[in-house]
């Protein structure tokens, strides 16, 4: 199922960005709350490239992979992703 009317989670957004930008798997593990997520490798990859900084400033040791991504968060992800892609 595609489920076009459902919200997108932060973990799913990470996967979209990894696939769109063809990012490689990273071995970093900056977040304490994503180890059980199916998107763990995607989250680590976007963190390693600076596309995400976490969901709990100023500590930023959590990613909140199951929370819906807000419009503001999506804008920040996309801004950092496109900035990275154009360098």
Buried (B, 14 or more C-beta within 10 A) or exposed (E): EEEEEEEEBBBBBBBBBBEEBEBEEBEEBBBEBBEEBEBBBBBBBBBBBEBBBBBBEEEBEBBBBBBBBEEEBBEBBBEBBEEBEEE
